[in-house]
Amino acid sequence: MLLKDDSLIQKNQTFTVLIMRELGSSVLGAWTFFASAHGTDMCGINGLPLTPNSVRILGKFQKLKTIDHPRLCKYLDIIRGKHERLMVVSEHYKNNIQEKMVRGGSVSIQDIVQFAFDALDALEYIHHLGIVHRCLCPQNFLIDNQGRIKLSNYGLYYMTENGTCVPFPIGTPKYIAPEVLAGDVPTIDKHFMPTTHVPSGFKSDIWSFGIILLELTIGEMLWPNFTLEETFQTLLLAVQGTNKSFLTTLTTNDTVHRKLELLPKSLKYLIEDCLIVSPCKRPTAAELLEHHLFKENNLGRELRASFVEELFPFVSLRCEKLEIPTKATRT
């Protein structure tokens, strides 16, 4: 039950976050959004009304409830309301990396390395489950009472079937990978409904993580005063016609260049690996966890969470490929 008197309400363009009363060391957070509504005259190939997108999201959410990882915020429940409205309840913390960067102050190299290790550990886990975050940003890296990060909002892209079930784009423009900007554009048919959709891959999360890690390392936000159009133009022009790391295009800024030169080489190499333009050459989260940066800081495999096999794996319906005979047969 929502406790409005004790709640802090945060709003953005796509959904509203309601932070609820504290429970132990964390709080329960609820955020709400609307699924896309089908037209009243639209039917499936079988002539029956289409399944509401909110119902489809409700079904996909059931897998998210089974995920348990120390670096991931736990999904607890989802509530379906009127007019395709959905409310998601999950574990939440009030502090995040974004606020830490805005407040300023230096972050030690050891803390940055620990953040990178924890973040990649969380990303490797969801990627192992076939889940792409897609909307990585500093606000989604929450800080618990022990000062460790917990990744939140990792199920939105998955439960909305790669964003096809909602009327808003998923992702923060500045952190979107270049291959997403270049290719993830659905085509529209005469009914203004997406007909084809190129889902984002796991490597797009690595790019987003690299931009966040770069900002945390240099202690400032990239392009804070850019418009949406300027941000996209900067990203696409920076990576156009080059196989080099995106990081090399930022060294033209004297301030950023000086800060990067002061970094340990292994940390700089990790950021460069995350920002390789070609997704084919960009490493996975599992590969980055074997980076020598973590070995130098005694962050090995034994400190990572182990994978837990699902007791009831989610499989497609047995009747998915069932063919209905065109003519009835007599027995």
C-alpha positions, -999 to +999 in steps of 0.1 A: +000+000+000+013+034-009+019+058+020+015+092+004+022+112+035+056+096+039+064+093+002+088+113-020+075+116-055+100+119-084+089+125-119+104+123-154+091+122-189+082+085-190+072+073-156+067+084-120+087+070-091+071+068-057+096+062-029+078+045+000+084+042+037+117+027+048+118-010+056+150-020+074+181-010+055+163-002+022+130+012+010+103-001-013+101+019-045+072+020-069+072+034-104+044+035-128+041+038-166+015+032-194+017+004-220+007+011-256-030+007-262-043-013-292-069+003-315-104-009-308-107-021-344-075-041-344-075-079-344-050-107-347-046-130-376-071-153-360-098-126-359-098-122-322-089-090-303-052-086-296-039-093-261-034-060-242+002-050-239-002-045-202-011-082-199+019-092-220+041-071-197+025-087-167+035-121-180+071-112-187+075-097-153+071-131-136+106-141-146+120-108-131+105-118-097+127-149-096+160-130-100+181-127-068+216-112-069+235-091-043+242-063-068+207-062-082+176-045-067+149-071-062+117-069-081+087-076-058+054-072-076+036-056-105+000-042-104-021-037-135-046-008-134-070+008-157-062+022-192-030+001-196-014+015-165+012-006-146+029-001-113+061-019-105+073-024-069+110-031-062+138-026-038+151+009-037+177+032-022+177+070-020+213+076-030+227+070-065+259+076-085+243+106-103+238+125-070+274+116-060+287+132-092+265+162-089+276+169-053+312+169-065+342+158-045+369+134-055+362+097-057+392+074-049+406+051-076+398+022-053+361+032-051+360+035-088+375+001-094+351-014-069+321+003-086+333-011-120+336-046-106+302-046-089+285-031-120+300-056-144+292-084-120+255-073-121+256-069-159+271-103-164+243-119-143+214-103-162+231-110-196+235-146-186+197-147-181+192-131-216+182-097-202+195-064-218+193-034-195+192-008-224+185+022-201+217+023-181+225+057-165+240+069-133+205+072-116+201+034-120+232+027-100+218+030-064+241+030-033+231+009-004+239+015+033+272-003+030+283+020+002+280-007-025+261-002-057+229-020-067+216-019-102+180-010-107+154-008-135+171-036-154+138-053-163+120-025-182+134-033-216+128-070-210+093-069-197+082-045-225+095-069-252+124-047-263+103-016-259+076-026-284+049-026-257+053+010-246+047+044-263+080+059-251+116+052-261+137+033-236+172+047-228+189+079-218+202+096-250+237+104-238+244+068-228+229+050-258+253+030-278+261+042-314+248+010-330+215+016-313+212+051-327+222+038-361+200+007-364+173+004-337+146+022-357+113+003-361+094+006-394+058+017-393+030+003-413-002+019-424-018+014-389+011+032-373+022+001-355+058-012-353+063-040-378+100-048-374+122-040-345+159-046-340+165-054-304+196-041-286+223-066-277+243-071-246+272-050-260+251-019-259+250-021-221+289-022-221+290+011-241+266+027-217+286+015-187+318+028-203+303+064-206+292+062-169+326+050-158+343+077-177+321+104-161+327+090-127+365+089-133+369+125-146+344+138-120+321+156-144+292+150-167+297+149-205+279+176-225+257+189-197+242+217-217+236+199-250+202+195-265+190+161-276+199+168-312+234+180-303+239+149-282+230+126-310+251+145-335+281+145-312+279+107-307+274+099-343+301+122-356+326+111-331+323+074-341+317+079-378+343+063-400+366+051-372+375+018-356+393+035-327+379+039-292+355+067-286+377+077-257+403+090-281+379+116-294+375+131-260+412+138-254+409+169-275+395+186-244+425+197-224+408+193-191+396+158-198+430+149-214+449+159-182+425+139-160+429+108-182+466+111-182+466+109-144+446+076-144+463+042-138+469+027-173+448-004-165+417+017-156+422+038-188+424+006-208+392-007-193+373+024-203+388+022-238+377-014-241+341-005-231+340+023-257+352+004-287+329+016-315+324-018-332+301-039-311+317-071-326+351-060-311+337-047-278+342-072-250+314-087-230+308-082-192+323-116-185+354-108-205+358-075-188+356-091-153+389-109-162+406-076-169+440-072-153+427-040-135+406-062-112+434-088-107+457-059-096+432-050-070+426-085-058+390-086-072+388-121-085+361-147-095+357-158-059+342-124-050+315-126-077+280-140-072+275-175-085+248-183-110+217-200-097+199-222-122+162-216-125+140-243-109+113-236-134+129-223-166+107-202-188+100-219-220+077-212-249+043-227-250+040-263-263+012-251-286+032-223-301+037-241-334+004-260-334-011-261-369-049-261-371-062-282-399-080-263-426-107-290-431-125-309-405-120-347-407-147-372-398-139-401-375 
